[in-house]
């Protein structure tokens, strides 16, 4: 049972963040895009909007196997400790003296909750880094510092693609309100055909 639990948790982490390092913005179309709806535009930066604590509900649909699952938990974007920045190979200069509302910050994304997948129920988690950029966008990286994708919510909606070996990951993020956003991953490849749809609601707020 322990081995199966670990395998399912690893499978979940792989589903929500590929281990490749290539990154593209609106460049590949092998994975059919999810229906796109207009989001609410931002007055500030992507990092300013995301900063803080969130409740997250994610639905998992594996179109190849017919399996359906879900994840419920908590997520946060908080300033990244200096020791983690160094370990991820990110220059400490970008974080020095940065305050909310200023560029140069690096936020640590942490997600923890319970995964339901088939007959399995157990804990699952993942971690990312989000680097605030001067133009209001954010550079999203894996926890070890490798590039993942560029997130731009200034217009309210962002699409990005990420090739992972023979698979294509298409991401759509939509700002629904000042206190909520949605995230959809559509993944297609030789051995993969699934969709992950999540809704994030800021902690303490009701939508």
C-alpha positions in Angstrom: 0.0 0.0 0.0 2.8 2.4 0.8 4.5 1.8 -2.5 1.2 2.3 -4.4 0.5 5.5 -2.4 4.0 6.9 -3.3 3.6 6.0 -6.9 0.2 7.7 -7.2 1.5 10.8 -5.5 4.5 10.9 -7.9 2.1 10.4 -10.8 0.1 13.4 -9.6 3.2 15.6 -9.3 4.3 14.6 -12.8 0.8 15.4 -14.1 0.8 19.0 -12.8 4.5 19.7 -13.6 6.5 18.0 -16.3 10.2 17.4 -15.6 11.4 18.9 -18.9 13.1 22.2 -19.1 12.0 23.7 -22.5 9.5 26.5 -22.5 7.4 28.2 -25.1 4.7 31.0 -25.0 1.7 30.4 -27.3 3.8 28.4 -29.7 2.6 24.8 -30.0 -0.8 23.4 -30.9 -0.5 19.6 -30.7 -2.7 19.6 -27.5 -6.2 21.0 -28.3 -6.8 24.2 -26.3 -9.4 24.4 -23.6 -12.3 26.8 -24.3 -11.0 30.3 -23.5 -13.0 32.8 -21.7 -12.1 36.4 -21.1 -10.5 37.1 -17.7 -10.4 40.3 -15.6 -7.5 42.5 -16.5 -4.9 43.4 -13.8 -4.0 46.8 -12.6 -0.8 45.6 -11.1 1.6 42.7 -11.7 1.0 39.0 -12.0 3.0 38.4 -8.8 1.0 41.0 -6.9 -2.2 39.3 -7.8 -1.0 35.8 -6.9 0.8 36.7 -3.6 -0.9 35.2 -0.6 -2.9 32.1 0.4 -5.4 30.2 -1.7 -7.8 27.2 -1.5 -7.5 25.0 -4.5 -9.9 22.4 -6.0 -8.6 20.4 -9.0 -10.4 17.9 -11.2 -8.4 15.2 -13.0 -9.8 13.6 -16.2 -7.7 10.9 -17.9 -9.3 10.5 -21.3 -7.2 7.5 -22.2 -8.2 5.3 -19.2 -11.5 6.9 -18.3 -10.3 7.5 -14.7 -11.5 10.6 -12.9 -10.0 12.1 -9.8 -9.7 15.2 -7.7 -7.4 17.2 -5.4 -8.5 19.5 -2.6 -6.0 21.5 -0.6 -4.3 24.8 0.1 -1.7 26.7 -1.9 0.4 29.8 -1.2 2.7 32.3 -2.9 5.1 33.6 -0.2 8.5 35.3 -0.4 11.2 32.6 -1.1 13.8 32.1 1.7 17.3 33.1 0.5 18.7 29.6 1.1 16.2 28.1 -1.3 17.0 30.7 -4.0 20.7 29.8 -3.8 19.9 26.1 -4.0 17.7 26.7 -7.1 20.6 28.6 -8.8 18.7 32.0 -8.8 20.7 35.1 -8.2 20.0 36.6 -4.8 20.2 40.1 -6.4 16.7 39.7 -7.7 15.3 39.3 -4.2 17.4 42.0 -2.4 15.3 44.8 -0.9 12.3 43.8 -2.9 8.9 44.7 -1.3 5.3 44.0 -2.3 4.4 46.1 -5.3 8.0 46.0 -6.6 9.6 43.8 -9.2 12.5 41.5 -8.4 10.7 39.3 -5.9 10.8 35.6 -6.0 7.7 33.8 -4.5 7.7 30.2 -3.4 4.6 28.3 -4.5 3.6 25.5 -2.2 0.6 23.2 -2.6 -0.6 20.6 -0.1 -3.8 18.6 0.1 -5.5 15.3 -0.5 -5.6 13.4 -3.8 -8.5 11.1 -4.8 -7.6 9.0 -7.8 -9.6 5.8 -8.4 -9.7 3.9 -5.1 -6.7 5.9 -3.7 -6.9 8.6 -1.1 -3.7 10.2 0.2 -1.6 13.3 0.6 -0.1 15.1 -2.4 2.0 18.2 -2.8 4.1 20.2 -5.3 6.4 23.3 -5.2 7.4 25.9 -7.8 9.1 29.3 -7.9 7.7 32.4 -9.4 10.0 35.3 -10.3 8.4 38.8 -10.6 9.5 40.6 -13.8 9.6 44.3 -14.5 7.0 44.1 -17.3 4.3 42.7 -14.9 4.7 39.1 -16.1 6.2 36.2 -14.0 8.8 33.6 -14.8 7.6 30.3 -13.4 10.3 27.7 -12.6 10.5 24.3 -11.1 11.6 24.1 -7.4 15.2 23.4 -8.5 15.3 26.6 -10.7 14.8 25.0 -14.2 12.6 27.0 -16.5 8.9 26.0 -16.8 6.8 28.7 -18.4 6.1 32.5 -18.6 2.8 33.6 -16.8 1.2 36.9 -18.0 -2.2 37.8 -16.4 -2.1 41.5 -17.2 -4.9 41.0 -19.8 -6.8 38.6 -17.5 -6.0 35.4 -19.5 -2.7 33.6 -20.3 -1.9 30.6 -22.5 1.5 28.9 -22.5 2.8 25.7 -23.8 5.5 23.4 -22.5 7.0 20.5 -24.5 8.0 17.5 -22.3 9.8 14.8 -24.4 7.1 13.6 -26.8 4.2 15.2 -24.8 2.7 18.7 -25.2 1.4 20.6 -22.2 -1.0 23.5 -22.9 -1.8 25.8 -20.0 -4.7 28.3 -19.7 -4.9 30.6 -16.7 -7.8 33.0 -16.3 -8.3 35.6 -13.6 -11.9 35.3 -12.6 -12.0 38.1 -10.0 -9.8 39.9 -7.6 -9.9 36.8 -5.4 -10.1 33.8 -7.8 -8.6 32.3 -10.9 -8.7 29.1 -12.9 -6.0 26.9 -14.3 -6.4 24.3 -16.9 -3.7 21.9 -18.1 -4.4 19.9 -21.3 -1.8 17.2 -22.0 -1.5 15.1 -25.1 1.2 12.7 -26.3 1.9 9.1 -27.3 1.0 7.8 -23.9 -0.9 10.7 -22.3 -4.3 12.3 -22.9 -5.7 14.0 -19.8 -6.9 17.3 -18.5 -6.5 19.0 -15.1 -8.9 21.9 -14.2 -8.4 23.8 -11.0 -10.1 26.7 -9.3 -8.2 28.9 -6.8 -10.1 31.0 -4.3 -8.3 33.4 -2.0 -8.4 32.2 1.6 -11.1 33.8 3.6 -13.1 34.9 0.5 -16.2 33.3 -0.9 -17.0 33.3 -4.6 
